[in-house]
């Protein structure tokens, strides 16, 4: 809605333009009337629509044509004043003023016109018979008001209608020639109907009508009033009411009736409550509410948002199969101006055997959108009417901004539910297979995916000690010329190599070693390599605080020796990483999710796993024995290790060597302390005996 209204009065000399303004302001007819009244501003608190209103007079004697043209261009509504007892002034309305105004305004955004018949106190008859044909000829004429500046008849009404013509214009809603609503208005009201139809049965029952009434007008309808509304529809159309509920046709008929009876403000109140502007487009303020995201923070949907999305899914899953068929998905997105999800979504999230997006996949895609493009998520929630259904100020209330990752590291715990894993590897190493296996697709199913439907993302749920978390896999292409820091920001890195390709591991090794952080001075430095990688891998900087895992893909094939200075296992030992994890998607059933659960766990605890977490991953007898030894050590050891990791930004991967060194020195220090205390006690005892 506009923040103010500018009204311009034009017309032939001596028709009473200035008198109308002065009578409005002083509430009495002036004894002396100047050639032109000064511009006045009526405060918002004394206008019916609570909007400041500027009233501008025009005088042919005092103003030039150029000044008139400037005022026409600035006006929101123009009142063409004529004298009801002067036929020449009426003729000038069509012969001079309307053509002049139309020539000076854009055809697609014509300024609304109000015809004002002044001096009605001087005649006994009405001029409406003469004016009605003019109103029918020019659609930009909103209404005609007959008034008298002398006896103050209809003065307030005149300026109210002028204000109303700006704030609640007829033009965008209704076509007088066709006597029906315009397509853009029908489209907007249809979206409003679908949002208000909470059970998606095609009718608004009494509860839904009352919710709609409270949402738009802050008060419910009494039961009798509801019946009266439905009876009006029944009397005028056969299919406007069905099963004692209002159909879409009935809903549209009611608004047509409001407009035809001059109650535009009713329809505009509804439209604006659902986010529409004067051009019947959803406003930027509605679609993109302000929400600041600090650095190193991510965005997630909160509990209320998931409940809302669940209700949207449920009301469109007509066959109750926990999946959305193409028709059901199309119906869900009818409130959108475009189809937001392309065919690649079906390879980004979980689907059923028919390829339809499941309930889990549906929520996963929303989680992905929120994480990667928060603005797009706000836009989508706006189309669905989140803020209206949940009675929130905006859909920003659906978003949780997570805590800074550095604070998570310091506190050794995280409140986040979505973790991102960047997947790197040479071409043909099995990255795409790794992503699709996460969604339960084995190699046979992956071969049926079309190339133009492939996605570089995969997201689904994993479980970390009984807690459901989302893991987002992002395949990083090896030949991208540029990747931003945002693209590379992640919680864990997977380096995938093909065990059957002797040159596959070299890419991963060089990607891992391409840049390191100088712990002493905290700067980034390149590591020289006598055998540079064919791709500019320095852009794939792996922060030393980010956990890394090597994936030995295609483990169902024959393993060959990798053409690199170190074997994959020795490389991982040297860099204090977990040994390469075997992986294959060439299975009869859906691939196991165990590896993805490990990735999520490592992402949740980036400073190194606690004792219980570590024991879940170590597999050898020696490592298992070591775990039991660590259990016997005091809690101080864990605290010292964690704090040193945070403060010195050293390698974040706890290995067997680290544990042995830590255990040895802690035991040595404890033993030395005990020995000193016992020695001192024995010394004191000997002194007493002497």
C-alpha positions in Angstrom: 0.0 0.0 0.0 1.2 3.5 -0.8 2.6 5.6 2.1 0.9 8.8 0.9 -1.7 10.0 -1.6 -1.4 13.0 -3.9 -4.7 14.5 -5.3 -4.7 17.0 -8.1 -7.8 19.1 -8.9 -8.2 20.4 -12.4 -11.0 21.9 -14.5 -12.2 25.0 -16.2 -12.0 28.4 -14.4 -14.8 29.3 -12.0 -16.0 25.7 -11.5 -15.1 25.8 -7.7 -11.8 23.8 -7.4 -10.3 26.2 -4.8 -13.6 26.5 -2.9 -13.8 22.7 -2.6 -10.3 22.6 -1.0 -11.0 25.5 1.4 -14.4 24.2 2.4 -12.8 20.8 3.3 -10.1 22.4 5.4 -12.2 25.1 7.2 -15.5 23.1 7.2 -17.2 26.3 6.0 -17.6 28.1 2.7 -15.0 30.9 2.4 -16.1 34.5 2.0 -13.2 35.2 -0.2 -11.7 32.7 -2.6 -8.1 33.2 -3.9 -7.1 32.3 -7.5 -5.4 29.2 -6.2 -5.1 27.4 -2.9 -1.7 26.4 -1.5 -0.9 22.7 -1.4 -2.2 21.2 1.8 -1.4 18.0 3.6 -4.0 16.1 5.6 -2.3 14.1 8.4 -2.8 10.3 8.4 -4.7 10.2 11.7 -7.6 12.3 10.3 -8.0 10.4 7.0 -10.3 7.3 6.7 -7.4 5.1 5.3 -4.8 6.4 7.8 -2.6 7.6 5.0 -1.2 11.2 4.6 -3.0 13.0 1.8 -1.6 15.9 -0.3 -4.2 18.1 -2.1 -3.0 20.2 -5.0 -4.9 23.0 -6.7 -4.5 24.2 -10.3 -5.1 27.7 -11.6 -4.9 28.5 -15.3 -4.4 32.2 -14.4 -1.4 31.5 -12.1 0.3 28.4 -13.6 1.8 27.6 -17.0 1.1 24.5 -19.1 4.5 23.1 -18.2 3.6 23.4 -14.5 0.3 21.6 -15.1 2.1 18.8 -16.9 4.5 18.4 -14.0 1.6 18.2 -11.5 -0.2 15.6 -13.7 3.0 13.4 -13.7 3.2 13.6 -9.9 -0.4 13.0 -9.1 -1.8 9.6 -7.8 -5.4 10.6 -8.7 -6.8 13.5 -10.6 -10.2 15.1 -9.9 -11.7 16.7 -13.0 -14.1 19.4 -11.6 -17.1 20.7 -13.6 -20.1 22.8 -12.7 -23.4 21.0 -12.8 -25.1 24.2 -14.1 -22.5 24.8 -16.9 -22.7 22.5 -19.9 -19.5 23.9 -21.4 -17.5 22.7 -18.4 -19.0 19.3 -18.8 -18.1 19.1 -22.5 -14.6 20.2 -21.6 -14.2 17.0 -19.5 -14.1 14.8 -22.7 -12.9 17.4 -25.3 -10.0 18.7 -23.3 -9.1 17.3 -19.9 -9.3 13.6 -20.3 -7.3 13.7 -23.6 -4.7 16.0 -22.0 -4.2 13.8 -19.0 -4.0 10.6 -21.1 -1.4 12.2 -23.3 0.8 13.0 -20.3 0.5 9.6 -18.6 1.7 6.1 -19.5 -0.9 4.0 -21.2 -0.1 0.9 -19.1 -0.4 2.8 -15.8 -3.1 5.4 -16.3 -3.8 7.6 -13.3 -7.3 7.1 -11.9 -9.8 9.9 -12.5 -12.7 11.2 -10.4 -15.4 13.3 -12.0 -16.6 16.0 -9.6 -19.9 17.9 -10.3 -19.7 21.0 -8.1 -22.4 23.6 -7.3 -25.2 21.0 -6.9 -26.9 23.5 -4.7 -27.7 25.7 -7.7 -29.8 23.0 -9.6 -32.6 20.7 -8.7 -31.6 18.0 -11.2 -28.7 15.7 -11.4 -26.0 15.6 -14.1 -25.5 11.9 -13.8 -27.5 11.1 -17.0 -24.9 13.1 -18.9 -22.0 11.8 -17.0 -22.8 8.0 -17.1 -22.0 7.6 -20.9 -18.7 9.3 -20.2 -17.9 6.9 -17.4 -18.7 4.0 -19.6 -16.5 5.3 -22.4 -13.3 5.8 -20.2 -12.3 2.9 -18.0 -9.9 5.1 -16.0 -12.8 7.0 -14.5 -13.3 5.5 -11.0 -16.5 7.3 -10.0 -18.4 10.5 -10.2 -19.4 12.6 -7.1 -21.9 15.5 -7.1 -21.2 18.0 -4.3 -21.5 21.6 -3.2 -18.7 23.6 -1.7 -21.2 26.1 -0.4 -23.3 23.9 1.8 -20.5 21.3 2.3 -22.5 18.5 0.6 -20.3 15.4 -0.1 -17.0 17.3 0.4 -15.5 14.7 2.7 -16.9 11.9 0.5 -15.2 13.4 -2.6 -11.7 13.2 -1.1 -12.4 9.8 0.5 -13.3 8.4 -3.0 -10.2 10.1 -4.4 -8.0 8.5 -1.7 -9.8 5.2 -2.2 -9.1 5.3 -6.0 -5.4 5.3 -5.2 -5.3 2.9 -2.3 -8.0 0.5 -3.7 -7.9 1.0 -7.5 -10.4 -0.7 -9.7 -8.1 -1.0 -12.7 -6.0 -3.9 -11.7 -9.0 -5.9 -10.5 -11.9 -5.4 -12.8 -12.7 -4.8 -16.5 -15.8 -2.6 -16.7 -16.3 -3.4 -20.4 -16.3 -7.2 -19.9 -17.9 -6.9 -16.4 -15.6 -9.5 -15.0 -12.4 -9.7 -13.0 -9.0 -9.4 -14.8 -6.9 -12.6 -15.3 -4.2 -11.3 -12.9 -6.7 -10.8 -10.2 -8.2 -14.2 -10.7 -4.8 -15.7 -10.5 -4.0 -14.0 -7.3 -7.3 -14.9 -5.6 -6.9 -18.5 -6.8 -3.6 -18.8 -5.0 -5.2 -17.3 -1.9 -8.0 -19.8 -2.1 -5.6 -22.8 -2.4 -3.5 -21.5 0.6 -6.7 -21.1 2.7 -7.9 -24.6 1.6 -6.0 -26.3 4.4 -7.2 -29.8 3.6 -6.9 -29.3 -0.2 -10.4 -30.7 -0.8 -11.4 -27.9 -3.2 -13.8 -26.1 -0.9 -13.6 -23.7 2.1 -15.5 -25.2 5.0 -16.7 -23.1 7.9 -13.4 -23.5 9.9 -11.3 -22.5 6.8 -13.6 -19.6 6.1 -13.3 -18.4 9.7 -9.5 -18.8 9.6 -9.5 -16.8 6.4 -11.7 -14.1 7.9 -9.5 -13.8 11.0 -6.4 -13.7 8.9 -7.6 -10.8 6.7 -10.0 -8.9 8.9 -9.0 -9.9 12.5 -12.4 -11.2 13.4 -14.4 -14.4 12.7 -17.8 -14.6 11.1 -20.8 -15.5 13.1 -22.5 -18.8 12.1 -25.5 -16.9 10.6 -23.2 -14.6 8.7 -21.5 -17.5 7.2 -24.8 -19.0 6.0 -25.8 -15.6 4.6 -22.7 -15.4 2.5 -23.2 -18.9 1.2 -26.9 -18.2 0.5 -25.9 -15.2 -1.6 -23.6 -17.4 -3.7 -26.3 -20.1 -4.0 -28.8 -17.6 -5.3 -26.5 -16.5 -8.1 -24.7 -19.7 -9.2 -25.3 -23.4 -9.1 -21.7 -24.6 -8.4 -20.6 -21.9 -6.0 -21.3 -24.0 -2.9 -20.6 -27.7 -2.5 -21.1 -29.8 0.6 -21.9 -26.7 2.6 -18.5 -25.2 1.6 -17.4 -22.4 -0.7 -15.9 -23.5 -4.0 -13.3 -21.5 -5.9 -16.0 -20.3 -8.3 -18.0 -19.1 -5.4 -15.0 -17.4 -3.8 -14.3 -15.6 -7.1 -17.9 -14.6 -7.5 -18.0 -13.0 -4.0 -15.1 -10.8 -4.9 -16.6 -9.9 -8.2 -19.7 -8.8 -6.3 -17.6 -6.7 -3.9 -16.0 -4.9 -6.7 -19.2 -4.3 -8.6 -20.8 -2.8 -5.5 -17.9 -0.5 -5.0 -16.3 -2.4 -2.1 -12.9 -2.6 -3.6 -11.3 -2.2 -0.3 -12.5 -5.7 0.8 -10.7 -7.4 -2.1 -7.6 -5.2 -1.7 -7.4 -6.0 2.1 -7.3 -9.7 1.2 -4.8 -9.3 -1.6 -2.4 -7.2 0.5 -2.7 -9.5 3.5 -1.4 -12.3 1.2 1.5 -10.1 0.0 0.3 -8.4 -3.2 1.1 -4.9 -4.4 -0.9 -2.5 -6.5 0.2 -4.4 -9.7 -0.9 -7.7 -8.2 2.6 -8.9 -7.9 4.0 -10.3 -4.6 6.1 -7.6 -3.0 9.9 -8.0 -2.4 9.3 -7.3 1.3 6.9 -10.2 1.5 9.0 -12.7 -0.5 12.4 -11.7 0.9 12.2 -10.5 4.5 15.4 -9.2 6.0 17.5 -11.9 7.7 21.2 -11.4 8.4 23.5 -14.3 8.3 26.9 -13.8 10.1 30.1 -15.3 8.7 30.7 -19.0 9.4 27.1 -19.6 10.2 24.6 -21.7 8.3 20.9 -21.7 7.8 18.4 -24.5 8.7 14.7 -24.9 9.0 13.3 -24.9 12.5 10.8 -27.3 14.0 7.8 -25.2 13.1 8.9 -24.9 9.5 9.2 -28.7 9.2 5.7 -29.1 10.7 4.3 -26.6 8.1 6.1 -28.4 5.2 4.7 -31.7 6.6 1.2 -30.3 6.5 1.7 -29.1 2.9 3.0 -32.6 1.9 0.1 -34.4 3.7 -2.6 -32.3 2.0 -1.2 -33.0 -1.5 -0.4 -36.7 -1.0 -3.9 -37.7 -2.0 -3.2 -41.4 -2.3 -1.4 -41.5 1.1 1.6 -43.4 -0.3 4.2 -41.1 1.3 5.4 -39.9 -2.1 4.4 -37.2 -4.5 3.4 -38.2 -8.0 4.1 -35.8 -10.8 0.5 -34.7 -10.7 0.5 -34.2 -6.9 3.8 -32.3 -7.1 2.3 -30.1 -9.9 -0.7 -29.4 -7.7 1.5 -28.5 -4.8 3.3 -25.9 -6.8 0.2 -24.3 -8.4 0.7 -21.4 -5.9 4.1 -20.7 -7.4 4.5 -18.5 -10.5 6.9 -21.2 -11.9 7.9 -24.8 -11.3 10.7 -24.5 -8.8 12.0 -28.1 -8.9 13.5 -29.6 -12.1 14.2 -33.2 -12.9 17.6 -33.0 -11.2 15.8 -33.0 -7.8 14.8 -36.6 -8.3 18.5 -37.5 -8.4 19.3 -35.2 -5.4 17.0 -36.8 -2.9 15.4 -40.2 -2.2 12.6 -41.4 -4.4 10.4 -44.5 -4.5 10.6 -47.3 -7.0 8.5 -45.2 -9.4 10.9 -42.3 -9.2 8.5 -40.1 -7.2 9.9 -37.9 -4.4 9.3 -39.5 -1.0 8.4 -37.7 2.2 12.0 -38.0 3.3 13.2 -36.7 -0.1 10.7 -33.8 0.0 12.0 -32.6 3.4 15.6 -33.2 2.3 15.2 -30.9 -0.7 13.8 -28.2 1.4 16.7 -28.6 3.8 19.1 -28.4 0.9 17.5 -25.2 -0.4 17.6 -23.6 3.0 21.3 -24.5 3.5 22.5 -23.5 0.0 20.2 -20.6 -0.9 18.3 -19.1 2.1 16.8 -16.3 0.0 15.3 -18.9 -2.4 13.9 -20.8 0.6 12.2 -17.6 1.9 10.7 -17.0 -1.5 9.3 -20.5 -1.7 7.9 -20.4 1.8 6.3 -17.0 0.8 4.5 -18.6 -2.1 3.2 -21.3 0.2 1.9 -18.7 2.6 4.0 -19.8 5.6 3.7 -16.5 7.5 -0.1 -16.5 7.0 -0.8 -20.1 8.0 1.5 -19.9 11.0 0.5 -16.4 11.8 4.1 -15.1 11.8 5.4 -11.7 10.9 7.3 -13.2 8.0 8.7 -16.5 6.8 12.1 -15.5 8.3 10.6 -17.0 11.5 11.0 -20.4 9.8 14.8 -20.1 9.6 17.4 -20.9 12.3 20.8 -19.3 11.9 23.3 -21.7 13.4 26.0 -20.7 15.8 29.5 -19.7 14.5 31.5 -22.9 13.8 34.4 -21.5 15.9 32.2 -21.4 18.9 31.2 -25.0 18.2 34.9 -26.0 18.2 35.5 -24.2 21.5 32.5 -25.7 23.2 33.2 -29.1 21.7 29.6 -29.5 20.7 27.3 -28.4 18.0 23.6 -27.5 17.7 23.6 -27.9 13.9 21.6 -30.6 12.1 22.9 -30.2 8.5 26.5 -31.1 7.6 28.2 -30.6 4.3 30.7 -33.0 2.7 32.6 -32.0 -0.3 33.5 -35.0 -2.5 36.7 -34.6 -4.6 38.3 -37.0 -7.0 39.6 -37.4 -10.6 37.2 -38.0 -13.4 35.8 -41.5 -13.4 36.8 -42.2 -9.8 33.3 -42.9 -8.7 32.2 -39.6 -7.1 28.7 -39.7 -8.7 28.2 -43.3 -7.7 29.2 -42.3 -4.2 26.5 -39.6 -4.1 23.8 -41.8 -5.6 24.6 -44.7 -3.3 23.8 -42.4 -0.4 20.2 -42.2 -1.8 19.9 -46.0 -1.8 20.6 -46.5 -5.5 22.9 -49.3 -6.6 24.9 -49.3 -9.8 22.0 -50.9 -11.8 19.6 -48.1 -10.8 22.3 -45.4 -11.4 22.7 -46.5 -15.0 19.1 -45.6 -15.7 19.6 -41.9 -14.8 19.7 -39.6 -17.8 22.8 -37.4 -18.2 20.7 -34.2 -18.2 19.0 -35.2 -15.0 22.2 -35.7 -13.0 22.8 -33.6 -9.9 26.0 -32.6 -8.2 24.3 -32.7 -4.8 22.8 -35.5 -2.7 21.1 -35.1 0.6 19.5 -37.5 3.0 19.3 -38.3 6.7 21.9 -40.2 8.7 22.0 -41.2 12.4 24.7 -40.3 14.9 24.1 -42.1 18.2 20.3 -42.1 17.7 20.1 -38.5 16.5 18.8 -37.8 13.0 21.0 -35.5 11.1 21.2 -34.4 7.4 24.3 -35.1 5.4 24.7 -33.0 2.2 27.2 -34.4 -0.3 28.6 -32.0 -3.0 30.5 -33.4 -5.9 33.2 -30.9 -6.8 34.2 -31.1 -10.4 37.9 -31.4 -11.0 38.1 -29.0 -14.0 36.1 -26.1 -12.6 38.1 -22.9 -13.3 37.0 -21.2 -10.2 35.2 -22.1 -7.0 34.4 -19.5 -4.3 35.1 -20.0 -0.7 31.4 -20.5 -0.2 31.5 -23.4 -2.6 34.4 -25.0 -0.8 33.2 -24.4 2.7 32.3 -27.7 4.3 32.4 -29.8 7.5 34.2 -32.8 6.0 36.0 -33.7 2.8 35.9 -37.0 0.9 38.7 -37.8 -1.4 37.5 -40.6 -3.8 39.9 -42.7 -5.9 39.3 -45.7 -8.1 41.3 -48.7 -6.8 41.3 -50.2 -10.3 42.9 -47.1 -11.9 46.7 -46.8 -11.1 46.6 -43.0 -11.5 43.4 -42.2 -9.6 45.0 -41.8 -6.1 47.6 -39.3 -7.3 44.9 -36.7 -7.9 43.5 -37.1 -4.3 46.9 -37.0 -2.7 47.9 -33.8 -4.5 44.5 -32.3 -3.7 45.0 -33.0 -0.1 48.6 -31.6 -0.1 48.0 -28.6 -2.4 47.9 -26.0 0.4 48.6 -26.2 4.1 48.2 -23.8 7.0 51.4 -22.7 8.7 50.4 -23.3 12.3 53.1 -21.0 13.7 52.1 -17.8 11.8 48.6 -18.7 10.7 49.1 -18.0 6.9 48.4 -20.1 3.9 51.4 -21.3 1.9 51.7 -23.5 -1.2 53.5 -26.9 -1.0 55.9 -27.4 -3.8 55.4 -30.6 -5.7 57.8 -32.0 -8.4 54.9 -33.6 -10.1 52.2 -30.9 -10.4 48.6 -32.0 -10.7 47.1 -31.4 -14.2 44.3 -29.3 -12.6 44.6 -26.1 -10.5 44.0 -28.0 -7.2 45.3 -25.2 -5.0 41.7 -23.8 -5.3 40.6 -26.9 -3.4 42.2 -25.8 -0.2 41.6 -28.3 2.6 41.6 -26.5 5.9 43.6 -28.4 8.5 40.7 -28.1 10.9 38.4 -29.9 8.4 38.3 -33.7 8.8 39.2 -35.7 5.7 38.5 -39.3 4.6 39.9 -41.2 1.6 37.3 -43.4 -0.1 38.6 -46.5 -2.0 35.9 -46.7 -4.6 34.9 -49.6 -6.9 36.2 -52.1 -4.3 34.4 -54.9 -6.2 37.0 -54.6 -8.9 40.6 -55.9 -8.9 42.9 -53.5 -6.9 46.0 -52.3 -8.7 49.1 -50.6 -7.4 48.7 -46.8 -7.4 51.4 -44.9 -9.3 52.3 -42.6 -6.4 55.2 -42.3 -4.0 53.2 -43.8 -1.2 50.5 -46.4 -1.1 47.1 -45.0 0.0 47.4 -46.7 3.4 50.9 -45.4 4.0 49.8 -41.9 2.8 47.0 -41.9 5.4 49.4 -43.1 8.1 51.9 -40.4 7.3 49.2 -37.7 7.5 47.5 -39.1 10.5 44.3 -39.9 8.7 41.9 -42.8 8.9 42.8 -45.7 6.5 41.0 -45.6 3.2 37.4 -46.8 3.4 36.4 -49.5 0.9 33.3 -48.6 -1.1 31.3 -50.0 -3.9 27.8 -49.3 -5.3 27.8 -52.5 -7.4 25.5 -54.4 -5.0 22.4 -56.4 -5.4 20.5 -54.3 -2.7 20.7 -50.7 -1.7 24.2 -49.8 -0.6 24.9 -49.6 3.1 24.7 -46.2 4.9 27.3 -47.1 7.5 30.0 -45.1 5.8 27.8 -42.0 5.5 27.0 -42.3 9.2 30.7 -42.2 9.9 31.2 -39.1 7.8 28.4 -37.3 9.6 29.9 -38.3 13.0 33.3 -37.0 11.9 31.7 -33.8 10.7 29.9 -33.3 14.1 33.2 -33.7 16.0 35.8 -32.0 13.8 38.4 -31.7 16.6 38.8 -35.4 16.9 36.4 -38.1 18.1 35.8 -38.7 21.8 36.8 -42.0 23.2 33.4 -43.7 22.4 33.3 -42.3 19.0 36.9 -43.3 18.2 36.2 -46.9 19.3 33.5 -47.2 16.8 36.0 -46.6 13.9 39.2 -48.3 15.1 39.2 -51.9 13.9 42.5 -53.6 14.8 43.1 -55.5 18.0 45.9 -53.2 19.0 43.7 -50.1 18.5 40.9 -51.8 20.5 43.3 -52.5 23.3 44.5 -49.0 23.2 40.9 -47.7 23.6 40.5 -49.6 26.8 43.7 -48.1 28.1 42.5 -44.6 27.3 39.2 -45.3 29.2 41.3 -45.6 32.4 42.9 -42.2 32.0 41.4 -39.2 33.7 39.1 -36.7 32.0 42.0 -34.2 32.1 43.7 -35.9 29.2 40.8 -35.4 26.9 40.5 -31.7 27.9 44.2 -31.0 27.4 44.1 -32.7 23.9 40.9 -30.8 22.8 42.2 -27.4 24.0 45.5 -27.8 22.4 43.8 -28.7 19.1 41.7 -25.5 19.3 44.5 -23.2 20.3 47.2 -24.4 17.9 45.1 -25.2 14.9 47.0 -28.4 14.4 45.9 -31.5 12.5 42.5 -32.4 13.7 42.7 -36.2 13.1 43.3 -38.2 16.3 45.4 -41.2 15.5 47.0 -44.2 17.3 50.3 -42.4 17.5 48.7 -39.4 19.1 47.0 -41.5 21.7 50.2 -43.4 22.5 52.2 -40.2 23.0 49.5 -38.6 25.0 48.9 -41.6 27.2 52.7 -42.1 27.8 53.4 -38.6 28.9 50.3 -38.4 31.0 51.2 -41.6 32.8 54.8 -40.5 33.2 53.7 -37.2 34.8 51.2 -38.9 37.1 53.8 -41.6 38.0 56.4 -38.9 38.8 53.9 -37.0 40.9 52.9 -40.1 42.9 56.5 -41.0 43.4 57.4 -37.6 44.7 54.5 -37.5 47.1 55.3 -41.0 48.5 59.0 -40.1 48.8 58.2 -36.9 50.7 55.8 -38.9 53.0 58.5 -41.5 53.8 61.0 -38.8 54.4 58.7 -37.1 57.0 58.0 -40.5 58.7 61.8 -41.2 59.1 62.3 -37.7 60.6 59.6 -38.4 63.2 61.2 -41.8 64.2 64.5 -40.0 64.8 
